[in-house]
């Protein structure tokens, strides 16, 4: 089973991992989960449409390290 999961494409493994982590939390609030899914979908749409611009992770991390060092 482990090898089957590891052979999935990265996006499917991420979804699978997310579902496994959620399954560990018995006190999950469905409203909060739904709100987060909506927020994520909104942000993805903004990035795809060009409304929001992303930056490389390394650039963001350098900024954080500089700010908090």
N, C-alpha and C positions, 0 to 999 in steps of 0.2 A: 504494500500500500504506500509506504513512504516513497519508494522509487516512482510509483505512478504519479504521486503529487509533485515530486521534484521534476518530473518530465513535462509538466504543464508549462505554458508560456508564462513569463514573469507577471503579466497583469492578472492572470487567473490565480497564480500562487498568492499574489497580494490579497485578492478577494478571499481566497480560502483561509489565509492567515488571519485576516480581519474577522471573519466569521468564527474561527476557533477562539480568538481572544475574547470576543463578545460572549461566547458561550460559557466562559469562565466566570463572568459576572452575573450572579443570580439576581442582583438588584437593579438591573438596567431599566431605565425609564424610557418607554417607547416614544414618548413625546420628544424627549431630548434627542434620541437616536434619529427620529424623523427630521427634526429641525437641523441636525448636523448634516444629514444627507442632502437636504434642500440647500443648505449653505455651500456645501462642496460642489453641488451641481451648478449653482449660481456662479461660483468662482471659476470653475472650469469653463463655463460659457463665456465669462468675461475675458479670460485668457485667450480662448479660441477666436473670439470676435475682435481682439486687439484693444479692447477697452482697458484691460489690465496688462501690465508688462511684467514679465518675470526677470529674475537675475540669477546668474549661476550661483549654486550653493556655496562654492568657495568664496565668492565675493561677499556674500551675506555673512559667512562665518568670520572672515577677516574684519568686517565692520563690527561684529559683536565682540570679537577678541580685543580690538582696539578700544572700544567703548568701555569694556569692563576689566581691562588689565591694569 
